[in-house]
Structures are given as structure tokens and as C-alpha cells.
Amino acid sequence: MTIRGKATSLDIAHLAGVSQPTVSRALRGSPMVNEETRKRILAIAEQLNYKVDKNASNLRAQQTGTLALLLFEDPTSDESHINPFFLPMLGSITRACAQHGKDLLISFQQLSNDWHADYADSHKADGLILLGYGDYLAYEGKLSTLLAQGTPFVRWGAVLADQPGLSIGCDNVGGGRLAGTHFLSLGRRRIAFIGDASSHYPEFLERFDGCDRALRDAGSAMDRALQVDAESSEESGEAAARELLARGLPFDAVFAASDLIAIGAMRALAEHGLRIPEDVAVVGFDDIPAARIATPALTTIHQDTTRAGELLVAKLVALVEGAAADSERLPTSLVVRRSTPG
């Protein structure tokens, strides 16, 4: 093999059929590169008489002391484009960064942008915290790219067996089971579910599955004919509830995949003349501040956003420092308010 001039890592990448970041990781002995690929890269580097620039390598290895929080825009009724569920988590993340001696860079992103490329080699931050709901299948590939590029990252979301990277999330199945058990204790068995219960939104799907498990334990089951897709917004919840009503199927309870969906759904149910909770009991998920002041006050599944923020930072710091870190699920709890009968 002939290379004009001094060989570069890009030359090695081309000949090895891998990316330049993979070459860099192999040359510095990163465990992220499998042994067969590492040997191939080292052999090509030796043939090209490639020498690692120690000064440049040391410069790249330097840490900035900064963590980046990438907040993905959500559909909201105001101009914030921030799901209110994340607001207390932002405070917890900021405090945790200060406790770890880290600066925090917050950046708003759109899932359609190439954010995964922007941060991979920009050295703006040592690692990424990813917050924001969206179609999981639409950005799963970008998570794989971050992982392949060696970018430390932790995301808030469902903890999945085959996911790229590390996640902190709540026990969605357990939370759904709490909702289902609560409905059953009230004598409600025709439970509608509002939220996209599919692999595109795995958190919503787990909540649906948890409620279904509670019903199956009692000899019943969720009826897919009473499930309507919705994103996490009041407008989407209101529209989905109207679609549910249009189907003309009987139901005596609604389990909404988020509080925002539940608040919108309650508006549509009330406009249809249904009394909450007498005619229809409603349970949400998240326990956002608006759940307390909704009409009626919303029974919901609580997630510990304070602990979530602490874990997101602690796990990312561990990854940046080369320590072991695992995904983790946080327990949930039921908060009973006036949207279900007392």
C-alpha cells in the first residue's frame, strides 16, 4: 500500500474500512474497539509507519470540565417548547453538576438536526445528557452513532434491553400496574388508554403493559379498541379523547400516558357531558405541578425528578472518568386526587 506524504489516521481509516474516530480509539487502546478490528488497524498503522502525535493526543484527551444538556423541543401550548415535566429535573441537574464541580451547557435541539455529529468531536463538553420525548425509533440510530464515536452520554427514557448507551428512567411498567390496580379497587374495568403504546414510544408502551398486567391478574385485560394514540401535549390528549368518544365504545376509566394528555382528555370528556370521576375515572402519569390545579385535581403516577437529575449527572461523570456505570430504573408511586373516586 502506497501513501504519498506522511500517513494520517484518515488514511488508516480508509484502508481499514472504519471511521477515523474508531482508528483513534484503537490506537489509544480503547475497549470500545473489538480485538479483530484493533489488530487490523494496528497492522495497517505499522505498515504505513504511522506515528501517533503525542501532543495532539494529549490535547484531545483533556477534559473541559463541562457537561452538555441537550434538551429536545416538545410541542407545547406556549413558546417554551419544554415539557413541564423536565423543569424540576433541570434544577436537579444544575445542582448536581455544581456538586460534582462541573459546568453545565444547555442547548435546545430538534430531533431532525445533526446534533449527534455536532457534539461528537467539537470538544464543547466532556459528555451529553439527553432530555426530551419523541419517536424513539427516529433517533435510535443517532444514539448508536454517539456510542460508536465514543461520546459519553446518558439519556432520560425507557430502560431497554437492546438500547444504545445508558438510560435513567422510571419503572414505567410498575407505574402502569399501580394505575391498573387503583382502577380495579374502584370497580373500573373498561379502561381506555390514551398515548402511543408502540415501540416508537417505549415509555408509553410500558405504561400500557403495566396496566394490562394488573387487569390480567384480575382476570381481565386492556382492550386495544379503547387505545388512542397521542403525543405528550394537552392538545393531543384532547383530540385523542374526542376520537375515543367518537368510537362509541363503553369505558369507565381513562389511563393517560402523561399528565398533559390527561388534562387535555378531561377537557374533552367534560365538554361531552361526562362527570369526572363519577362517570369516568382518570389517572395521568408524571405528577407535574399542573396536575394539582387541574379541574378536577388529577390522580397520577409520581416520578422522582430530583433523584433522576442526580443520577443522570452521576452516571455521566462516571462514564467521562472511565468508570463503570449501568442503566437504572427509579420506583414510582400513586398520588390520589379528585379525578378518581375517594
C-alpha positions as CSV (number, residue, x, y, z in Angstrom):
1,M,0.0,0.0,0.0
2,T,1.4,3.4,-1.0
3,I,0.6,6.7,0.7
4,R,2.0,10.0,-0.7
5,G,3.5,12.1,2.1
6,K,3.0,11.5,5.8
7,A,0.3,8.9,6.7
8,T,-2.7,10.2,8.7
9,S,-5.4,8.5,10.7
10,L,-7.8,9.2,7.9
11,D,-5.6,7.1,5.6
12,I,-5.7,4.2,8.1
13,A,-9.4,4.6,8.4
14,H,-9.9,4.3,4.6
15,L,-7.7,1.2,4.3
16,A,-9.2,-0.5,7.3
17,G,-12.8,0.3,6.3
18,V,-13.7,2.1,9.5
19,S,-14.3,5.6,10.8
20,Q,-11.5,7.9,11.8
21,P,-12.8,8.0,15.5
22,T,-12.5,4.2,15.5
23,V,-8.9,4.4,14.4
24,S,-8.2,7.0,17.2
25,R,-9.8,4.7,19.8
26,A,-7.9,1.7,18.6
27,L,-4.6,3.5,18.7
28,R,-5.1,4.6,22.3
29,G,-6.3,1.1,23.4
30,S,-10.0,1.8,23.9
31,P,-12.0,-1.2,24.9
32,M,-14.8,0.0,22.7
33,V,-13.0,-1.4,19.7
34,N,-13.2,-5.2,19.2
35,E,-9.9,-7.1,19.1
36,E,-10.1,-8.1,15.5
37,T,-10.6,-4.5,14.3
38,R,-7.9,-3.2,16.6
39,K,-5.3,-5.7,15.3
40,R,-6.2,-4.8,11.7
41,I,-5.8,-1.1,12.4
42,L,-2.5,-1.6,14.2
43,A,-1.2,-3.7,11.4
44,I,-2.0,-1.0,8.8
45,A,-0.6,1.7,11.0
46,E,2.7,-0.3,11.3
47,Q,2.9,-0.8,7.5
48,L,2.4,2.9,6.9
49,N,5.0,3.8,9.6
50,Y,2.3,5.9,11.3
51,K,3.4,7.6,14.5
52,V,0.9,9.0,17.0
53,D,1.3,12.7,17.7
54,K,1.5,12.5,21.5
55,N,1.0,16.3,21.9
56,A,-2.2,16.2,19.8
57,S,-3.4,13.0,21.6
58,N,-2.9,14.6,25.0
59,L,-4.7,17.7,23.9
60,R,-7.7,15.6,22.7
61,A,-7.7,13.8,26.0
62,Q,-8.0,16.9,28.0
63,Q,-11.4,17.4,29.7
64,T,-13.3,20.6,29.6
65,G,-15.0,20.2,33.0
66,T,-18.3,20.9,31.2
67,L,-21.3,18.6,30.7
68,A,-23.8,19.4,27.9
69,L,-27.5,19.1,28.4
70,L,-29.3,18.7,25.1
71,L,-33.0,19.5,25.5
72,F,-35.1,18.4,22.6
73,E,-38.1,20.7,21.7
74,D,-41.5,19.4,22.6
75,P,-44.9,20.5,21.3
76,T,-46.3,22.9,23.9
77,S,-49.2,25.4,24.1
78,D,-46.7,28.2,24.9
79,E,-43.5,29.3,23.3
80,S,-41.2,27.4,25.7
81,H,-41.2,24.1,23.8
82,I,-40.2,22.4,27.1
83,N,-42.3,19.6,28.5
84,P,-43.1,20.9,32.1
85,F,-42.1,17.5,33.4
86,F,-38.5,18.4,32.8
87,L,-38.4,21.7,34.6
88,P,-37.8,20.3,38.1
89,M,-35.3,17.9,36.6
90,L,-33.4,20.8,35.1
91,G,-33.0,22.3,38.6
92,S,-31.8,19.0,40.0
93,I,-29.3,18.5,37.1
94,T,-27.9,22.0,37.7
95,R,-27.4,21.4,41.4
96,A,-25.8,18.0,40.8
97,C,-23.3,19.5,38.3
98,A,-22.3,22.1,40.9
99,Q,-21.8,19.3,43.5
100,H,-19.5,17.4,41.1
101,G,-17.6,20.6,40.2
102,K,-18.9,20.6,36.6
103,D,-20.2,23.5,34.5
104,L,-23.4,22.9,32.6
105,L,-24.0,23.9,29.0
106,I,-27.7,23.8,28.0
107,S,-28.6,23.6,24.3
108,F,-32.0,23.3,22.7
109,Q,-32.1,20.8,19.8
110,Q,-34.5,19.5,17.2
111,L,-34.5,15.7,16.6
112,S,-34.2,16.4,12.9
113,N,-30.9,18.2,13.3
114,D,-27.4,16.5,13.3
115,W,-26.8,17.1,17.0
116,H,-25.1,13.8,17.3
117,A,-22.4,14.9,14.8
118,D,-22.1,18.4,16.3
119,Y,-21.0,17.2,19.7
120,A,-19.0,14.1,18.7
121,D,-15.7,15.9,18.0
122,S,-16.4,19.5,18.9
123,H,-14.9,19.3,22.4
124,K,-17.7,21.6,23.7
125,A,-18.3,19.2,26.6
126,D,-17.0,16.0,28.1
127,G,-20.3,14.2,27.8
128,L,-24.0,14.6,27.0
129,I,-27.3,14.4,28.9
130,L,-30.2,13.9,26.6
131,L,-33.7,15.0,27.6
132,G,-36.9,15.1,25.6
133,Y,-39.6,12.9,24.3
134,G,-40.0,11.9,20.7
135,D,-40.2,8.9,18.4
136,Y,-37.5,6.5,19.8
137,L,-37.1,4.7,16.5
138,A,-36.4,8.0,14.8
139,Y,-33.4,8.8,16.9
140,E,-32.1,5.4,17.9
141,G,-29.6,5.4,15.1
142,K,-28.2,8.7,16.3
143,L,-27.7,7.2,19.7
144,S,-25.8,4.3,18.1
145,T,-23.6,6.8,16.3
146,L,-22.8,8.6,19.5
147,L,-21.8,5.2,21.0
148,A,-19.7,4.3,18.1
149,Q,-17.9,7.7,18.2
150,G,-17.0,7.2,21.8
151,T,-19.1,10.1,23.1
152,P,-20.1,9.6,26.7
153,F,-23.9,10.2,27.0
154,V,-26.8,9.4,29.3
155,R,-30.4,9.9,28.4
156,W,-33.7,10.0,30.3
157,G,-36.0,7.4,28.9
158,A,-37.2,3.9,28.9
159,V,-34.5,1.3,30.0
160,L,-34.5,-1.2,27.2
161,A,-32.6,-4.4,26.8
162,D,-31.0,-3.7,23.4
163,Q,-30.7,0.1,23.7
164,P,-27.6,2.0,22.6
165,G,-25.9,3.5,25.6
166,L,-27.1,4.2,29.1
167,S,-30.5,5.4,30.3
168,I,-32.1,6.5,33.5
169,G,-35.8,6.1,33.6
170,C,-38.7,5.3,35.9
171,D,-40.3,1.9,36.4
172,N,-43.0,2.5,33.8
173,V,-44.4,-1.0,34.0
174,G,-44.7,-0.7,37.7
175,G,-46.3,2.7,37.4
176,G,-48.8,1.3,34.9
177,R,-49.6,-1.6,37.3
178,L,-50.2,0.9,40.1
179,A,-52.8,2.7,37.9
180,G,-54.5,-0.5,36.9
181,T,-54.7,-1.8,40.5
182,H,-56.2,1.6,41.5
183,F,-58.8,1.4,38.9
184,L,-59.7,-2.2,39.8
185,S,-60.1,-1.1,43.5
186,L,-62.7,1.4,42.3
187,G,-64.6,-1.3,40.4
188,R,-63.5,0.1,37.0
189,R,-62.6,-2.5,34.3
190,R,-63.3,-0.8,31.0
191,I,-60.1,1.2,30.9
192,A,-59.2,3.4,27.9
193,F,-55.6,4.2,27.3
194,I,-54.6,7.5,25.6
195,G,-51.0,7.5,24.3
196,D,-48.9,5.9,21.6
197,A,-48.5,2.4,23.0
198,S,-46.0,1.2,20.5
199,S,-42.2,0.7,20.1
200,H,-42.0,4.3,18.8
201,Y,-42.8,5.5,22.3
202,P,-41.5,2.7,24.6
203,E,-42.2,4.5,27.9
204,F,-45.9,4.8,26.9
205,L,-46.0,1.2,25.8
206,E,-44.5,0.0,29.1
207,R,-47.2,2.0,31.0
208,F,-49.9,0.4,28.9
209,D,-48.4,-3.1,29.5
210,G,-48.2,-2.5,33.3
211,C,-51.9,-1.6,33.5
212,D,-52.7,-4.6,31.3
213,R,-50.8,-6.9,33.7
214,A,-52.8,-5.6,36.6
215,L,-56.0,-6.3,34.8
216,R,-54.9,-9.8,33.7
217,D,-54.0,-10.7,37.2
218,A,-57.7,-9.9,38.0
219,G,-59.0,-12.0,35.1
220,S,-59.5,-9.1,32.7
221,A,-57.4,-7.2,30.1
222,M,-56.9,-3.9,28.3
223,D,-59.0,-3.5,25.2
224,R,-56.9,-2.3,22.2
225,A,-60.1,-0.8,20.7
226,L,-60.0,1.6,23.7
227,Q,-56.4,2.8,23.0
228,V,-55.9,6.0,21.1
229,D,-52.5,7.4,20.0
230,A,-51.4,10.8,21.4
231,E,-48.3,12.8,22.0
232,S,-47.5,14.4,25.3
233,S,-49.5,17.6,25.0
234,E,-52.9,18.9,26.1
235,E,-54.0,19.5,22.5
236,S,-53.1,15.9,21.5
237,G,-54.8,14.5,24.6
238,E,-58.0,16.5,23.9
239,A,-58.1,15.4,20.3
240,A,-57.5,11.7,21.2
241,A,-60.3,11.8,23.8
242,R,-62.7,13.1,21.2
243,E,-61.7,10.2,18.9
244,L,-62.2,7.8,21.7
245,L,-65.7,9.2,22.3
246,A,-66.5,9.0,18.6
247,R,-65.9,5.3,18.6
248,G,-69.0,4.8,20.8
249,L,-67.5,2.1,22.9
250,P,-68.2,2.0,26.6
251,F,-65.5,2.9,29.1
252,D,-65.5,3.9,32.8
253,A,-61.8,4.9,33.2
254,V,-59.0,6.6,31.3
255,F,-55.3,6.0,31.9
256,A,-53.4,8.7,30.1
257,A,-49.7,8.2,29.2
258,S,-48.8,11.6,30.7
259,D,-50.4,14.3,32.8
260,L,-50.6,16.7,29.8
261,I,-52.5,14.1,27.8
262,A,-54.8,13.6,30.8
263,I,-55.5,17.3,31.3
264,G,-56.5,17.7,27.7
265,A,-58.6,14.5,27.8
266,M,-60.5,15.7,30.8
267,R,-61.4,18.8,29.0
268,A,-62.9,16.8,26.1
269,L,-64.7,14.4,28.5
270,A,-66.3,17.3,30.4
271,E,-67.4,19.0,27.2
272,H,-69.1,15.8,26.2
273,G,-71.1,15.9,29.4
274,L,-69.3,13.2,31.3
275,R,-68.6,13.7,35.0
276,I,-65.1,13.1,36.4
277,P,-64.8,10.9,38.5
278,E,-68.4,9.7,38.7
279,D,-68.8,8.6,35.1
280,V,-65.1,8.3,34.1
281,A,-62.1,8.0,36.5
282,V,-58.9,9.5,35.1
283,V,-55.3,8.8,36.0
284,G,-52.3,10.5,34.5
285,F,-48.5,9.9,34.7
286,D,-45.7,12.3,35.8
287,D,-47.2,14.4,38.6
288,I,-46.3,17.7,37.0
289,P,-47.3,20.9,39.0
290,A,-50.4,21.4,36.7
291,A,-51.8,18.1,37.9
292,R,-52.5,19.7,41.3
293,I,-54.5,22.6,39.9
294,A,-56.3,20.7,37.1
295,T,-60.1,20.5,37.2
296,P,-60.6,18.2,38.9
297,A,-57.2,17.7,40.6
298,L,-55.5,14.8,38.8
299,T,-54.7,11.4,40.2
300,T,-51.4,10.5,38.8
301,I,-48.2,8.4,38.9
302,H,-45.3,10.3,40.5
303,Q,-41.8,10.2,39.2
304,D,-38.8,11.3,41.3
305,T,-37.3,14.1,39.1
306,T,-34.9,15.2,41.8
307,R,-33.3,11.7,42.0
308,A,-33.4,11.4,38.3
309,G,-31.3,14.6,37.8
310,E,-28.8,13.4,40.4
311,L,-28.4,10.1,38.7
312,L,-28.1,11.5,35.2
313,V,-25.2,13.6,36.3
314,A,-23.5,11.0,38.5
315,K,-23.7,8.3,35.8
316,L,-22.3,10.7,33.1
317,V,-19.4,11.8,35.3
318,A,-18.6,8.1,35.9
319,L,-18.6,7.5,32.1
320,V,-16.4,10.5,31.5
321,E,-13.9,9.3,34.1
322,G,-13.8,5.8,32.6
323,A,-15.7,4.1,35.5
324,A,-18.4,1.5,35.2
325,A,-22.0,2.8,35.0
326,D,-25.3,1.0,34.4
327,S,-28.8,2.0,33.4
328,E,-31.2,2.4,36.3
329,R,-34.9,2.4,36.9
330,L,-36.5,4.6,39.6
331,P,-39.6,3.5,41.5
332,T,-42.9,5.3,41.0
333,S,-45.8,6.0,43.4
334,L,-49.5,6.7,43.1
335,V,-50.8,10.1,44.1
336,V,-54.6,10.0,44.6
337,R,-56.5,13.2,43.9
338,R,-60.1,14.1,42.9
339,S,-60.1,12.7,39.3
340,T,-60.7,9.2,40.8
341,P,-63.4,8.5,43.4
342,G,-62.4,8.7,47.0
